[in-house]
Amino acid sequence: MEIALLGGTGDIGEGLALRWARDTDHTVVVGSRDSEKATHRADDYRTLLDERGVEHDVIGVDNETATERADVVVLSVPPEYAVSTVETVSNGLTSDDVLVSPAVSMDRDGAGFHATPPEDGSVAQAVAGAAPDVPVVGAFQNLAAGALSDLDTELRTDTVVTGDDPEATALVRSLAEEIDGLRALDGGPLAVTALVESVTPLLINLAMNNEGMHDLGVRFQ
Ligand SMILES: NC(=O)c1ccc[n+]([C@@H]2O[C@H](COP(=O)([O-])OP(=O)(O)OC[C@H]3O[C@@H](n4cnc5c(N)ncnc54)[C@H](OP(=O)(O)O)[C@@H]3O)[C@@H](O)[C@H]2O)c1
């Protein structure tokens, strides 16, 4: 399977790319608006994996090519650009693809971080509105990029997966669970994704307010 990370040059993209490349046999396609940047970042990821003696399959291409190639497309871009990125790559999307939204819209004031969901209810629902023919799944919103990117960190974390297409949701849950230490829970339909997205500002506030806590995740038990 080919997994594309649009904006895979950034923080969460790096973490997911390294984990999927290390823990699975899937082809990881690092996407960028700039194909040269994608190539360089893919080189960086391959070097890190080579240093660990890990076999991997990582390539870097522009976002449009990444979308055309891949079966699963993760929108690892800032939330305010999730919809415009979908519009940019829409020619390469088919109803057989799965779009994954890890995005969290949030703002910070004197009290800390707050969720600032778009009018659609959640970023994932806004993405679904921009790609009505493609199954959209919410996942990975509560993972800390720092923990994912540090391959010495042993994960013991959950990700809540939401979506309206049972096959697409099951596929993303299984891809998530192929990452060592990550458990994927069925969170219900896309309509409740705001609940999941709103946990991330809570995690960041907890990390800021409590000494020694950083890169927090959630484990439900
Ligand atoms: N960071 C985390 O710990 C974390 C955790 C969970 C979820 N998330 C979510 O994951 C998404 C990405 O977060 P991040 O921290 O990885 O973001 P980031 O590092 O700030 O950006 C990711 C990539 O987005 C691309 N990008 C920047 N501006 C863009 C624009 N105007 N249009 C299209 N693409 C643009 C850039 O790639 P190119 O320049 O190569 O195109 C950049 O490398 C966000 O929605 C965030 O809410 C992040």
PDBQT file of the ligand as one rigid body, heavy atoms in Angstrom, charges set to zero:
ROOT
HETATM    1  N1  LIG A 301       2.657  18.830  15.381  1.00  0.00    +0.000 N 
HETATM    2  C1  LIG A 301       1.950  17.971  16.110  1.00  0.00    +0.000 C 
HETATM    3  O1  LIG A 301       2.401  17.486  17.187  1.00  0.00    +0.000 OA
HETATM    4  C2  LIG A 301       0.577  17.525  15.646  1.00  0.00    +0.000 A 
HETATM    5  C3  LIG A 301      -0.062  16.497  16.344  1.00  0.00    +0.000 A 
HETATM    6  C4  LIG A 301      -1.304  16.062  15.914  1.00  0.00    +0.000 A 
HETATM    7  C5  LIG A 301      -1.904  16.658  14.817  1.00  0.00    +0.000 A 
HETATM    8  N2  LIG A 301      -1.278  17.677  14.163  1.00  0.00    +0.000 N 
HETATM    9  C6  LIG A 301      -1.944  18.281  12.995  1.00  0.00    +0.000 C 
HETATM   10  O2  LIG A 301      -1.210  17.905  11.850  1.00  0.00    +0.000 OA
HETATM   11  C7  LIG A 301      -1.211  18.966  10.898  1.00  0.00    +0.000 C 
HETATM   12  C8  LIG A 301       0.221  19.340  10.576  1.00  0.00    +0.000 C 
HETATM   13  O3  LIG A 301       0.843  19.792  11.749  1.00  0.00    +0.000 OA
HETATM   14  P1  LIG A 301       2.408  20.069  11.786  1.00  0.00    +0.000 P 
HETATM   15  O4  LIG A 301       2.745  20.467  13.155  1.00  0.00    +0.000 OA
HETATM   16  O5  LIG A 301       3.124  18.940  11.154  1.00  0.00    +0.000 OA
HETATM   17  O6  LIG A 301       2.482  21.343  10.824  1.00  0.00    +0.000 OA
HETATM   18  P2  LIG A 301       3.739  22.103  10.221  1.00  0.00    +0.000 P 
HETATM   19  O7  LIG A 301       4.988  21.352  10.534  1.00  0.00    +0.000 OA
HETATM   20  O8  LIG A 301       3.632  23.521  10.629  1.00  0.00    +0.000 OA
HETATM   21  O9  LIG A 301       3.434  22.069   8.648  1.00  0.00    +0.000 OA
HETATM   22  C9  LIG A 301       3.361  20.859   7.939  1.00  0.00    +0.000 C 
HETATM   23  C10 LIG A 301       3.574  21.155   6.475  1.00  0.00    +0.000 C 
HETATM   24  O10 LIG A 301       2.479  21.882   5.942  1.00  0.00    +0.000 OA
HETATM   25  C11 LIG A 301       2.898  22.478   4.732  1.00  0.00    +0.000 C 
HETATM   26  N3  LIG A 301       2.311  23.808   4.612  1.00  0.00    +0.000 N 
HETATM   27  C12 LIG A 301       2.671  24.937   5.274  1.00  0.00    +0.000 A 
HETATM   28  N4  LIG A 301       1.917  25.980   4.844  1.00  0.00    +0.000 NA
HETATM   29  C13 LIG A 301       1.083  25.495   3.891  1.00  0.00    +0.000 A 
HETATM   30  C14 LIG A 301       0.100  26.089   3.047  1.00  0.00    +0.000 A 
HETATM   31  N5  LIG A 301      -0.162  27.398   3.067  1.00  0.00    +0.000 N 
HETATM   32  N6  LIG A 301      -0.564  25.282   2.177  1.00  0.00    +0.000 NA
HETATM   33  C15 LIG A 301      -0.285  23.953   2.105  1.00  0.00    +0.000 A 
HETATM   34  N7  LIG A 301       0.665  23.344   2.864  1.00  0.00    +0.000 NA
HETATM   35  C16 LIG A 301       1.332  24.110   3.750  1.00  0.00    +0.000 A 
HETATM   36  C17 LIG A 301       4.425  22.548   4.772  1.00  0.00    +0.000 C 
HETATM   37  O11 LIG A 301       4.899  21.635   3.799  1.00  0.00    +0.000 OA
HETATM   38  P3  LIG A 301       5.550  22.105   2.398  1.00  0.00    +0.000 P 
HETATM   39  O12 LIG A 301       6.146  23.468   2.603  1.00  0.00    +0.000 OA
HETATM   40  O13 LIG A 301       6.576  21.067   2.189  1.00  0.00    +0.000 OA
HETATM   41  O14 LIG A 301       4.436  22.071   1.408  1.00  0.00    +0.000 OA
HETATM   42  C18 LIG A 301       4.762  22.040   6.159  1.00  0.00    +0.000 C 
HETATM   43  O15 LIG A 301       5.967  21.320   6.217  1.00  0.00    +0.000 OA
HETATM   44  C19 LIG A 301      -1.970  20.125  11.536  1.00  0.00    +0.000 C 
HETATM   45  O16 LIG A 301      -3.272  20.155  11.013  1.00  0.00    +0.000 OA
HETATM   46  C20 LIG A 301      -1.974  19.803  13.008  1.00  0.00    +0.000 C 
HETATM   47  O17 LIG A 301      -3.146  20.281  13.649  1.00  0.00    +0.000 OA
HETATM   48  C21 LIG A 301      -0.036  18.117  14.535  1.00  0.00    +0.000 A 
ENDROOT
TORSDOF 0
